[in-house]
Amino acid sequence: MEIIQNKVAESGLINLSLKELLHQADVPVLDIAHWLYEGIILREDDFKSHIRAYHWSQHTGRTVVLTCTTDAIVPMWAWMLISSRLEAHQAHSLYSDPQDLEKAKLLAAIADLPVEPYRGQRVLINGCQHPAITPAAFTAITHKLQPCVRSLMYGEACSNVPIFKRK
């Protein structure tokens, strides 16, 4: 009797699913709605008090998604102030409208993805139909992994498209 070989399992490919990455991601979301008067009005003194009282160090080394889940008009300087505080704690920030939070969380998860497990490896990226998996996610994962992988592919192990191969 002939032994059946699983050539896909023996190929050494590392399969990276963007859908699984999204579901496993522990991405902090900072919703400033509760920092606003009645959830809709930014009072500068009150807002800056919240900024001073917030424990920014909990986000050190992370990417934080910033949003406001109410229909408030937030001045641009408010987002800049929050980003500045995060940068002071070696954290990064992405802004997202509430309806695009999943997309922003995936981009943040990609930004925080450690590259060491993929260094010098053959990596296969796949992403099934999911509203958060957009061209921006595929662009971000390519930008993140290409400098360190041996090869980068898209699709499934049985049918993939080569994207990059180190020479």
Secondary structure, DSSP 8 states (H G I E B T S, - for coil): ------HHHHTTEEEEEHHHHHHH----EEEGGGGSBTTTB--HHHHHHHHHHS-GGGGTTSEEEEE--SS----HHHHHHHHHHHHHTT-EEEE--GGGHHHHHHHHHHHH--SGGGTTSEEEEE--S-TT--HHHHHHHHHHHTTT-SEEEEEETTEEEEEEE--
